[in-house]
């Protein structure tokens, strides 16, 4: 789930309306959500040792998509 997906769900539940953009408007709800999301992202970044999650490796490819190590996943 992306930040935009969370924002859309929150706007549907709290405002009973669909909003498709989070960072392009100056609506008070958008500005408040931007502040909340930024604060949450900073909290997450400070609470975890992200460098411990890095792993050096060499990727040799022919440019074809999908040639990442088996141990690497993106969620």
SVG drawing of the C-alpha trace seen along z (x, -y; Angstrom):
<svg xmlns="http://www.w3.org/2000/svg" viewBox="-19 -26 49 43">
<polyline fill="none" stroke="black" stroke-width="0.4" points="0.0,0.0 1.4,-3.4 1.2,-6.7 -1.3,-7.9 -3.5,-4.8 -3.6,-5.6 -4.4,-9.2 -7.2,-8.2 -8.7,-5.9 -8.4,-8.5 -10.1,-11.2 -13.0,-8.8 -13.5,-7.9 -13.0,-11.4 -14.3,-13.6 -16.6,-11.3 -15.0,-12.3 -12.3,-11.1 -9.1,-12.9 -6.6,-11.7 -3.7,-14.0 -1.8,-14.5 1.1,-16.8 -0.3,-19.1 -3.0,-21.0 -3.3,-23.5 -6.4,-22.1 -6.2,-22.2 -6.8,-18.5 -4.0,-17.8 -1.6,-20.0 -2.4,-18.3 -2.0,-14.9 1.4,-15.9 2.5,-17.0 1.4,-13.8 3.0,-11.6 6.3,-13.6 6.4,-13.2 5.6,-9.5 8.3,-8.9 10.9,-10.8 9.9,-8.7 10.3,-5.5 13.7,-6.6 15.0,-7.5 13.7,-4.3 15.5,-1.8 19.1,-1.1 18.6,-1.1 22.3,-0.6 21.9,2.8 19.5,3.7 22.1,3.1 24.0,5.8 26.8,5.4 26.5,7.5 27.5,7.3 24.8,7.5 25.9,8.6 23.1,8.4 22.3,8.0 19.8,5.3 16.8,7.7 14.3,6.9 13.9,9.2 17.5,10.4 17.9,9.5 19.3,11.8 16.8,14.3 17.4,12.8 16.2,9.4 12.5,8.6 10.6,5.4 7.4,4.9"/>
</svg>
